[in-house]
Every structure is written in structure tokens, then in C-alpha cells.
Amino acid sequence: MRSQLLRVSAALAARTRVTARDFRSVVAETSIDDVIYMDPPYQGTSFTRDHRYLGGLPYREFVEVLHTMNSAGKSYIVSYDGKTGEKTHGEPLPSELRLRHLSIHAGRSSQSTLLGRDCDTVESLYLSPALVERLNAQTAQTAASEPDQQELAIA
Ligand SMILES: C[S@@+](CC[C@H](N)C(=O)[O-])C[C@H]1O[C@@H](n2cnc3c(N)ncnc32)[C@H](O)[C@@H]1O
């Protein structure tokens, strides 16, 4: 763990700027060469009786920003809600955004454990169409230049 933290620290040092402002103003400064990772407040933890964050992010507003980012060809990744045990949190992001939806098994839910339950968490991770296109192009390029690697991937 220590060595992982030190490696992440070395990778981020001298090329990281920390700001506290609305994410829309940060997104506006990005280019299509960037990859933007967003971890917004989940619906399951916003606008509920015991919400976790001071301010939530309304679903409709967030979806609107994602539409704008798609139109601008931005590459982004969003983690947004998911499932704990049999309970699904929040509404999935709409299909018209054409996002690649991945379900990530994140292990035992600490929240459930604290409540005396034993459930696993499955997080939703969404990739933007522009990012999927970039990844596909990169994979095709790698496969063409390193056929052995492609065989290995297929095996
Ligand atoms: C799920 S947490 C992110 C946690 C973070 N990735 C971490 O690992 O510590 C969501 C964060 O988004 C912030 N947030 C809420 N609305 C925001 C907005 N409009 N612009 C920027 N950040 C916002 C919340 O205050 C909260 O800190």
C-alpha cells in the first residue's frame, strides 16, 4: 500500500492543481485530448433524509452537462451509483447519452457492514462515446503493430 501511494504521489507531483469550484467550469477548460474522470455525489446519497453532501447534483442538470460534453467530443469517465446487494441506487444514466456502462464489483459494502449487514457493492462506471472510440482505435493500432499481443488477448 505504501509503495502504491508513493507511486501515485510521484505520478501526480508537479502536474496537479487542486481547486474547489463548480465542476462545469473545470470541464469548460478541458480539451478533447484530455480524459476527465468525474465522481459526482450519487443519487443514493443526495436529496435523501440523511444525505451525505452539503449540496447534491440534480440528475437532470448532470445529464444536461453530459449531453454538452458529448456534443463537444469530450472523453470522460463517470462513477455513478450502482447496487448494494439487491438494492439498486438511483436512475441509470439515459441510453441517449450512448455511454458504455460497466458494472464493477467493488467488494463488501462498508456502509452495509456499519449497519450490521453483509452485502456486496457493484459500482456503475460509464465511459463516454468519444473515449470508447479512442480506446477502440488504440486497441486496433496495438493489435496491428503487436500481433503476438493480440493472439495472447484472444487466447
Ligand atoms: C462522491 S464525492 C467525491 C469523492 C472523491 N472522489 C474522493 O475520493 O474523495 C462527490 C463530491 O462532489 C462535490 N460536488 C457536489 N456538487 C459539485 C459541483 N457542482 N461541482 C463540483 N463538485 C461538486 C461534493 O462536495 C463531493 O465532495
The ligand as a Gaussian input file, in Angstrom:
#p B3LYP/6-31G(d) Opt

LIG

0 1
 C      -18.564000      11.193000      -4.347000
 S      -17.780000      12.636000      -3.750000
 C      -16.204000      12.568000      -4.492000
 C      -15.251000      11.870000      -3.641000
 C      -13.821000      11.901000      -4.154000
 N      -13.714000      11.299000      -5.479000
 C      -12.926000      11.161000      -3.185000
 O      -12.483000      10.072000      -3.496000
 O      -12.724000      11.690000      -2.104000
 C      -18.589000      13.922000      -4.638000
 C      -18.018000      15.333000      -4.380000
 O      -18.572000      16.253000      -5.322000
 C      -18.713000      17.520000      -4.694000
 N      -19.668000      18.321000      -5.505000
 C      -21.019000      18.406000      -5.404000
 N      -21.522000      19.226000      -6.335000
 C      -20.461000      19.688000      -7.045000
 C      -20.325000      20.606000      -8.133000
 N      -21.390000      21.178000      -8.692000
 N      -19.086000      20.860000      -8.614000
 C      -18.003000      20.270000      -8.052000
 N      -18.056000      19.380000      -7.027000
 C      -19.272000      19.122000      -6.532000
 C      -19.230000      17.139000      -3.309000
 O      -18.998000      18.200000      -2.410000
 C      -18.368000      15.895000      -3.003000
 O      -17.174000      16.264000      -2.367000

